[in-house]
Amino acid sequence: MSLITKAIKQKRSWSDGVRISVMSRHTLSDGVTPDPDISASSFDEHWPQLAPPATLIGAYYKRGLSWEVFADQFNQYLMTAEVRLHLLNLIRLALAGNVTILCIESSPEKCHRRLIAETCSVLNPSLEVLLQ
């Protein structure tokens, strides 16, 4: 059983298990227009609680916040009591069967889904994490 990360636009695979979108919304960059490449069949569940707060994502994409500062602030957000409960639930699900968390970034290198997976791995070192 594993926690897997993928871009939401990657095709569904038999090994994905439950596909959970960790995006705040499924729109184009204008924040309003639905992304035509993301449909209800792209994911099984939507957990916007694991998306970066709007002010943080805005600072990163619109105001030039560095990845390092973004990552540090997002990791702090992940450790808040409410969000940590969602992480623990995610870990519980991934220990029972494959779970794939999804975001728009094509690579996990500079994507919050990688930070989520790494935090889950720290919270439960026995969890297998596969970054894609």
C-alpha positions as CSV (number, residue, x, y, z in Angstrom):
1,M,0.0,0.0,0.0
2,S,1.4,3.4,-1.0
3,L,0.9,7.1,-1.2
4,I,1.5,8.1,-4.8
5,T,1.8,11.6,-6.3
6,K,0.8,12.5,-9.9
7,A,-0.3,15.3,-12.0
8,I,-4.1,15.4,-12.3
9,K,-4.0,15.4,-16.1
10,Q,-2.1,12.1,-16.1
11,K,-4.3,9.2,-17.1
12,R,-5.8,7.0,-14.5
13,S,-3.8,3.8,-13.8
14,W,-5.0,0.6,-12.1
15,S,-2.3,1.1,-9.5
16,D,-3.6,4.6,-8.5
17,G,-6.1,3.3,-6.0
18,V,-8.2,6.2,-4.7
19,R,-7.3,9.4,-6.6
20,I,-7.6,12.5,-4.4
21,S,-7.3,16.0,-5.8
22,V,-5.4,18.3,-3.4
23,M,-6.0,21.4,-5.5
24,S,-8.0,24.3,-4.3
25,R,-10.0,24.5,-7.5
26,H,-10.1,22.9,-11.0
27,T,-9.9,26.0,-13.1
28,L,-7.6,27.7,-15.6
29,S,-5.2,30.3,-14.3
30,D,-7.9,33.0,-14.2
31,G,-9.4,31.1,-11.2
32,V,-12.9,31.1,-12.8
33,T,-13.0,29.2,-16.0
34,P,-13.3,25.4,-15.5
35,D,-10.2,23.6,-16.9
36,P,-11.6,21.5,-19.8
37,D,-8.9,18.9,-19.2
38,I,-10.0,18.1,-15.6
39,S,-13.4,16.4,-15.2
40,A,-15.1,14.5,-12.4
41,S,-13.6,11.3,-13.8
42,S,-10.1,12.7,-13.2
43,F,-10.3,12.1,-9.4
44,D,-12.4,10.3,-6.9
45,E,-12.3,12.7,-4.0
46,H,-11.5,16.4,-3.7
47,W,-9.6,17.5,-0.5
48,P,-9.1,21.3,-0.9
49,Q,-8.0,21.4,2.8
50,L,-4.6,20.1,1.6
51,A,-4.2,22.8,-1.1
52,P,-2.0,25.8,-0.3
53,P,-3.9,28.8,1.2
54,A,-5.0,31.3,-1.4
55,T,-2.6,34.0,-0.1
56,L,0.3,31.6,-0.3
57,I,-0.3,30.4,-3.8
58,G,-0.9,33.9,-4.9
59,A,2.4,35.1,-3.5
60,Y,4.1,32.2,-5.3
61,Y,2.5,32.5,-8.7
62,K,1.8,36.3,-8.9
63,R,4.2,38.0,-6.6
64,G,7.4,36.0,-7.1
65,L,7.7,34.3,-3.7
66,S,10.6,31.8,-4.0
67,W,10.0,28.1,-4.0
68,E,12.1,27.8,-0.8
69,V,10.0,30.3,1.1
70,F,6.8,28.8,-0.3
71,A,7.8,25.3,0.8
72,D,8.7,26.5,4.3
73,Q,5.4,28.3,4.7
74,F,3.4,25.4,3.3
75,N,5.2,23.0,5.6
76,Q,4.2,25.2,8.5
77,Y,0.6,25.1,7.3
78,L,0.7,21.3,7.1
79,M,1.5,21.2,10.8
80,T,-1.5,23.2,11.9
81,A,-3.9,21.1,14.0
82,E,-6.7,20.9,11.5
83,V,-4.6,20.1,8.4
84,R,-2.5,17.6,10.4
85,L,-5.8,15.6,11.0
86,H,-6.3,15.5,7.2
87,L,-2.7,14.2,6.8
88,L,-3.3,11.5,9.4
89,N,-6.5,10.4,7.6
90,L,-4.6,10.4,4.3
91,I,-1.9,8.2,5.9
92,R,-4.6,5.8,7.2
93,L,-6.1,5.5,3.8
94,A,-2.7,4.9,2.1
95,L,-1.8,2.2,4.6
96,A,-5.0,0.4,3.7
97,G,-4.7,0.7,-0.1
98,N,-3.0,2.8,-2.7
99,V,-3.9,6.5,-2.7
100,T,-2.8,8.9,-5.3
101,I,-2.8,12.6,-4.6
102,L,-3.1,14.9,-7.6
103,C,-2.2,18.5,-8.5
104,I,-1.8,20.5,-11.7
105,E,2.0,20.6,-11.7
106,S,3.5,18.1,-14.2
107,S,6.5,17.4,-12.0
108,P,6.6,16.8,-8.2
109,E,9.8,18.8,-7.9
110,K,8.2,22.1,-7.2
111,C,4.7,21.0,-6.2
112,H,2.9,21.0,-2.9
113,R,1.9,17.3,-3.5
114,R,5.5,16.3,-2.9
115,L,5.6,18.3,0.3
116,I,2.4,16.6,1.5
117,A,3.9,13.2,0.7
118,E,7.1,14.0,2.4
119,T,5.3,15.2,5.5
120,C,3.2,12.0,5.6
121,S,6.4,10.0,5.4
122,V,7.8,11.9,8.4
123,L,4.6,11.4,10.3
124,N,4.6,7.6,9.5
125,P,8.0,6.3,8.3
126,S,6.5,3.0,7.4
127,L,4.5,4.6,4.6
128,E,5.7,3.9,1.1
129,V,5.8,7.1,-1.0
130,L,6.1,7.2,-4.8
131,L,6.7,10.5,-6.4
132,Q,5.6,10.8,-10.0
